[in-house]
Amino acid sequence: MFSWCHELIGAEFGDIRRAERLVKVVEALSNKPDASIPEAFARKAQAKAAYRFFDNDDVTPERIFEPHIEQTVRRARSFVRVLAIQDTTDINLSSHRSTKGLGYLGSARARGVMLHTVLCTCPQGVPLGILSQKAWVRDPSELGKP
């Protein structure tokens, strides 16, 4: 069975307790992938700790992904050839009207986040992990400009 803990070894957030919190957050969210943070945790204090974790300046998407990317590269080295499959996805959050900081998607009314992912697989199509992931928002004032 796949262990998320193994993928997180080496995460650096300036304090070992934050690395331990990452494991708890990932375990809770992976057990309930369709749940929000308050729904994923049994107790309110656990959800609050997860929010504090994500609000910490030392916790960045790059630092969270770094150990997983290292593990992906390690797995990829056991193959002569691998595939790096890229995809850019629109995450449409238009129905979440109170969400701040969203950019435009395909139209002025569609709001959300762009996400570009590079997935590494072996030639047989077995996923080895994510090599890169970048999220960004398009500035709404730039809509329609060349």
Backbone torsions as a table, in degrees:
resi	resn	phi	psi	omega
1	MET	NA	143.1	-178.7
2	PHE	-70.8	136.9	179.7
3	SER	-116.8	116.5	176.9
4	TRP	-63.2	-33.5	-178.1
5	CYS	-56.7	-41.1	179.4
6	HIS	-61.7	-36.9	-179.2
7	GLU	-71.2	-17.5	-174.5
8	LEU	-101.5	-5.6	-178.4
9	ILE	-61.4	127.6	178.8
10	GLY	100.8	-2.2	177.2
11	ALA	-61.5	131.0	-176.2
12	GLU	-116.2	116.9	178.6
13	PHE	-128.5	16.9	178.7
14	GLY	83.5	-5.4	-179.4
15	ASP	-158.5	127.2	-177.9
16	ILE	-57.9	-29.1	-179.9
17	ARG	-65.4	-30.5	177.5
18	ARG	-70.0	-37.7	176.3
19	ALA	-63.8	-39.9	176.9
20	GLU	-65.6	-38.3	178.0
21	ARG	-65.1	-38.8	177.8
22	LEU	-56.9	-44.4	179.3
23	VAL	-59.9	-45.1	-179.5
24	LYS	-64.1	-41.5	-179.9
25	VAL	-65.5	-46.7	-179.5
26	VAL	-63.8	-42.1	178.7
27	GLU	-61.0	-46.7	-178.5
28	ALA	-64.3	-44.5	-177.9
29	LEU	-72.6	-32.1	178.7
30	SER	-75.7	-24.2	175.1
31	ASN	-73.9	-24.9	179.0
32	LYS	-136.9	72.7	-172.5
33	PRO	-64.4	-19.2	179.7
34	ASP	-97.6	5.8	-175.5
35	ALA	-95.0	153.0	170.4
36	SER	-78.0	171.9	179.1
37	ILE	-58.4	-48.9	179.2
38	PRO	-61.0	-31.9	179.7
39	GLU	-76.8	-28.8	-175.6
40	ALA	-76.6	-23.7	-176.9
41	PHE	-106.1	139.6	-177.1
42	ALA	-69.1	-33.7	-176.2
43	ARG	-119.5	147.9	179.9
44	LYS	-58.8	-37.4	-179.5
45	ALA	-64.1	-34.5	178.2
46	GLN	-68.0	-41.7	177.7
47	ALA	-63.9	-41.6	178.5
48	LYS	-62.1	-39.7	177.6
49	ALA	-64.3	-37.4	177.5
50	ALA	-64.8	-44.0	177.7
51	TYR	-62.7	-41.4	177.4
52	ARG	-61.7	-40.0	178.4
53	PHE	-58.2	-51.5	-177.7
54	PHE	-68.6	-26.0	179.2
55	ASP	-79.8	-10.7	-177.4
56	ASN	-72.3	133.4	-178.6
57	ASP	-62.4	-25.4	179.4
58	ASP	-79.0	-10.7	-179.6
59	VAL	-99.5	112.6	179.3
60	THR	-127.8	157.7	176.1
61	PRO	-56.2	-38.1	179.9
62	GLU	-62.3	-42.9	-179.8
63	ARG	-70.5	-32.3	177.0
64	ILE	-68.0	-43.9	-176.7
65	PHE	-77.5	-24.2	-172.1
66	GLU	-50.2	-51.7	-179.3
67	PRO	-65.4	-33.9	177.4
68	HIS	-65.4	-42.7	178.4
69	ILE	-61.6	-42.1	177.7
70	GLU	-60.9	-41.4	178.1
71	GLN	-66.8	-37.1	177.6
72	THR	-62.4	-46.1	178.8
73	VAL	-62.6	-41.1	178.0
74	ARG	-59.5	-45.9	179.1
75	ARG	-64.3	-40.2	-177.6
76	ALA	-63.9	-31.2	-178.8
77	ARG	-63.7	-17.5	-179.8
78	SER	-83.6	0.7	179.0
79	PHE	-115.6	147.7	175.8
80	VAL	-70.3	-36.7	-177.0
81	ARG	-139.4	139.5	173.5
82	VAL	-130.8	163.9	176.3
83	LEU	-109.7	137.1	174.1
84	ALA	-111.7	101.1	-173.6
85	ILE	-96.5	124.2	-176.2
86	GLN	-107.3	147.2	175.9
87	ASP	-154.7	138.3	172.0
88	THR	-111.0	128.5	-175.4
89	THR	-121.6	139.5	170.5
90	ASP	-87.8	125.9	173.5
91	ILE	-102.2	101.3	-174.0
92	ASN	-82.3	113.7	179.6
93	LEU	-115.6	24.2	-177.3
94	SER	-56.6	-32.8	-178.0
95	SER	-75.9	-10.8	178.0
96	HIS	-96.8	75.1	-170.4
97	ARG	-60.6	-28.0	-177.1
98	SER	-86.9	-3.5	-179.7
99	THR	-71.6	127.3	-179.0
100	LYS	-93.7	157.5	171.7
101	GLY	78.8	17.6	179.2
102	LEU	-84.2	153.4	176.3
103	GLY	-107.8	178.9	178.5
104	TYR	-83.4	154.7	176.2
105	LEU	-110.3	-112.5	-177.2
106	GLY	-83.3	-13.8	-178.2
107	SER	-151.3	173.1	-179.1
108	ALA	-65.1	-26.1	-177.1
109	ARG	-90.2	-16.5	-179.5
110	ALA	-91.7	119.2	-177.5
111	ARG	-118.2	144.9	178.1
112	GLY	170.4	-151.9	-175.2
113	VAL	-129.2	142.1	172.9
114	MET	-93.6	142.4	-179.5
115	LEU	-137.5	119.1	177.7
116	HIS	-108.8	123.9	-176.8
117	THR	-123.8	141.1	171.6
118	VAL	-115.9	113.4	-179.3
119	LEU	-100.8	131.4	178.3
120	CYS	-98.3	128.8	175.8
121	THR	-131.7	161.2	170.2
122	CYS	-80.9	166.6	-178.5
123	PRO	-58.5	-23.8	178.4
124	GLN	-80.1	-3.3	176.5
125	GLY	93.6	5.0	178.5
126	VAL	-76.5	123.2	179.9
127	PRO	-64.3	134.6	176.3
128	LEU	-103.7	-19.3	178.1
129	GLY	141.7	-177.3	179.6
130	ILE	-95.8	131.8	177.4
131	LEU	-93.1	-29.1	-176.9
132	SER	-160.4	147.5	173.3
133	GLN	-152.9	127.3	-179.2
134	LYS	-131.0	129.5	175.7
135	ALA	-111.5	143.2	176.3
136	TRP	-155.9	164.5	175.5
137	VAL	-119.8	144.8	175.4
138	ARG	-86.7	133.5	179.6
139	ASP	-64.8	119.3	-178.7
140	PRO	-56.0	-27.8	179.6
141	SER	-72.3	-11.7	-179.9
142	GLU	-92.3	-5.1	-178.1
143	LEU	-57.6	128.5	177.3
144	GLY	86.6	-7.1	178.6
145	LYS	-86.0	145.7	179.4
146	PRO	-70.5	NA	NA
